[in-house]
Amino acid sequence: MKKLTIGVIVFLLIGSVAFASGVKVINDKAAFPEGPCWHKGKLFYVEYGGHKVMTWDGKNNHTFWQQKGCGPSAVVPSASGEMWVTCYDSGEMVSISAEGNTIARHKSDQAGQPFVGPNDAAADKKGGIYFTTSGPWESAPIVGKIFYIDATGSIREVANDLHYANGLVLSRDEKILYCAESEASRIIQFAVGNDGSLSNRRLFVRVGSVDAKSGMLAYPDGIKIDNQGNLYIGQFSMGRIVVVTPDGKFVKAYDVPSPAAPNLTFNPDQTAIYVTAVDDVNNAPYWGKVYQLSK
């Protein structure tokens, strides 16, 4: 999530844009939709501007969970059954039940560090959850972090000094964790240890270097991996999803008719992509749409 950038202005001034084929709107008025996932036959996504988690059952959108002041940025199911919501505004990680009831709220890790701007999350197969805290919604401070919640519920810091840590995704074999550093316009990666620790931080790709249309001011947000291992990079700087191979080579891009496309997910058989997009990037509650694209 980010305020209006030069990249957004450039996008709005472009004359003609080839939008992705098979674009369908499944929610035409969502308050800053973000952080989607597919779970138990439904699409789950959050509305940051509405402070709630939504579901789409193939026909209708419903409110699943809501907490005033949360400002959710993502929702992710864990291997152990509960779901986790990153509450960006209230600085919390909230676990909720399959019925949409709040189980627990966490504001700090085991060392007492408060969470400043919880943003995105990724679950592993051990019952653990990685999540980013971006820091304040501004460019200057490089204070982003990654935390890990293990299967026992213990929370610890596993990486820091990130320039607005945002989207997270694990490789299919869970040996690599990818993280979007939005303010640095790049995706970095870490080696994942058996205990959930991270090491060997290194650059994976600079978005503008692999996709000239995204530009050097690209603002990568949510990231996902398909069943071929390709990374799909959502952008808040424009309504564009950039796809790269596991070794960082450009594959293709999808454009949606909104000026920001912060996040995405796939349906179970990966025949469709669901994109959360924002139309009004300047004014709360940041109205946008949720799209379904043919993959």
N, C-alpha and C positions, 0 to 999 in steps of 0.2 A: 504494500500500500504506500502511496506517495502522492503529494500534491502535484499540480500541473507542472510539467517539465517542458523544456524546449522540444524534446522529441514528440510530445503530444501536439504542440503547436505546428510542428512540421507536418505531422500526419494530417491535421485538419486542413492544411493548405495544399495537400497533394490533389491534383486534378482528378485522376482516375485510378481506382484501386480494384484489382481483381479479387473479389471475395471468394472464399471457399465454396465449392459446389455443395449442394445439399444442405444449405443452412436452414435450420428450423428454430424458431423462438419457442422455448418451453416456459419461460416466465418473462413477460414483457415489462414488468415493473418491479424490480428487486432493488432493495436499498443497499448498494455496494455489495453485490454477491461475491463471494470468495471461497477459497479452500474446499473444493468439492471432493467427494469420494463416492464410490459405489459400494453399497453394503446391504446384504440380505434382500436383494431384488429391488432396491430403491436407490435413487440418486440422493445423497445428502450434500448440502452446501450451507454456508452461513450467509447471513446478511449483516455485515458490519454495521451499517447504518440503522438496522432494525433491532440489533442486539439479540439475534435469534438464530437457531439452527432450523433449516427447512428440509423437507423431503419432497421428492417428485416420484410418483408411482407409475409413471408412464402416461398419465392423463391429467392429474391435478397436483398442485403444490399445497403443502400443508406445513403449519408450524409444528416442529417436533419438540423444541426446547427454547426457553427464553430467560434471560437474566438481565435486568435493567443495569446499564452502565458497563456491561461486559465488553462490547465492541469486538465481537469474535472475528478472527481472521481465518481459522481453519477448523475442521472437524475430522478426526481420524479414528477408526476402530482399532482396538488392540487385539492381539492374539488371544488374550485372556477373557475377552468378551465385552468389556466396557468400552465406551467411546470417550475420547478426550477432545476438549474444546480449548483453543488458545484464545484467551481473553486479552486482546491487545490493550484496550483502554483501562481495564481494572487491574492489569498486571497479574493475572491468575492463569493457572492450568486447572481446568475443571473436569472431573470425570463424571460421566452420566451413564445411566443404565440403559438397557435395551428398550425400556418403556419411556425414556426421556426424562427421568428423574435425576436430580443432582445427587451424586454420591459423596464427593469430596471436593474441596477447593484448596488449592495450594498457591501461596504467594512468594515462597522462597525455597531455596534448596537446603540440603542437609547442613550446609555451612552457614546458613542464615542470609545468603545473598538474595535480595529481592529480584523479582523478574520484571524487567523494564521492556515492555512491548513484546510479549509473546506473540509470535507471528505464524509460523508454519510448523508442521510436524510430520514425522514418518515413523511407522511402526515396523518393528522387526518380528521375526517368527518366534522369538524367545519370550514374548510378552512385554518387551520393552518399547519405549517411545523416545525418539529424539525430537527435540523442538528447539527452534531458534527464538532468541530475544533480540530484537533489532536495536533497542535503544530508542531515544526520542526521534520523532518524525521530522528529521532535518538532516542536512547533508554533512555538517562539519564533524561531529564526533565519530570516532571509530571505536565503538564500544559494544558491538554486537557479540553475542555468545551463542554457543550450542550447549544444551543440557541433555542429560539422559535419565529417563525414569526406568529403573530396572523392574523386573517382574515382582519384586517385593514391595515396590512403591517408593524406594529410596531414590532421591533426585540429586544428581551431582553435575557440576560443570565439566564439559569435556573439550571445549575449544573457546577461544576468546579473540579479541582484537580483530573483529570482522566488521567490514564497512557496510552497515545495515544488513545484517544476516536475515535472509528471507526464506525462499523456498528450499525444501529438503526432499531428497529421495535416495533410497538405497538401491544399489545395483541388484540384479536378480539373484546373484549368489550371496548378497549381503556382505561382501568383502570391501565394498567402497561406498562411502556416503558422499553425495554431491550436495553442495550448498550454493545458493545464489547470493552473491554479494551485490546487492542492487546498486548501491552508490558507486561501486567500482566497475559496473557494467560487465560483470564476468561471473562464471561458474567455477568454483574450486572443488577439489575433492580430497578426501581423507581415506586412509586405510583404517578399517574397522577391526578392533581387537576382540578376542573372545569374550572379554568382560564388558564390552560396549565402549571401551576407550577409543580415542581417535589419535592417529599419528600420521606422519608423512604428508603434511598439508602441501598441496601443489595446485598450480593453475590447470584447469581443464580446458576452458575455452572463453575467449572474449566474444560476446555476441556480435558486435559490430565488425569483427574481423572475419567471421565466417558468413555473415549476411549483410552485405553493403546497404540494403534497403533499411535495415534496422538502425544503422548509423552508430557512430561511436558513443552517442549518448543513450544507447539502449538501456532500459531499466528492467533487467530480468527479475521476475517475481516468482510465481509458482513453477515447479519442474516435476515432470513425471517420466517414467520409463515404460516403453511398450514391451511386448513379448519378444521382440528382436534385440532388445537392449538399447534402442535408440532413445535419446533424451528429447523431450518436448518442453520447450522453454516459453512460458507465458511472459508477456511484457506489459508493464503498466505505462510505458512510454508510447505505445501504439497498440492498435487492435490486431496484433500479430503473434502467432505461435510459430517458433522456429524449431525445426527438427534437425538434430545432428546425430551422427553415428557414435558408437562407443569410443571411437578414437577422435571425435571432435570434428568430423567432416560434415559439411552442409548436405542435407538430403532434400528438404523442401520446406515450404512455409504455408501456413493457413492464415488468411485474413478474415476478420469478422467486421460487420458494419457498426462498430463502436470504437471510440478513440482509445480505449484501454482494455487489455485482455489479461488481467493479472493471474488467472489460474485456470486449471483444466483437470479433467480425469477421463478415464475410458469406461465403457460398459464392460461386462465380464468377458465377452468374446472379442472385444476390441474392434468391433465394426463401426463404432461411433465414438466421437470425442465430445465431451461436454465442457463448454467454455463459459466461465463466469466473466462478465464484461461490464464496464462502467461507461455510461454516456455523459453524465455530468460530473466531471472530475474536480470541480471547484466548490460545489455547494452541498452541504449536508442535507439529506442523508445519502447523497451521491447515487442518484438513481441509475440503474443499469438493467441489463438483461442476462438471461441464461440461454445459451445456444446449444443446439445439438448439431454436430457436423458429421458428414459421412467421412470415414477415415480412408 
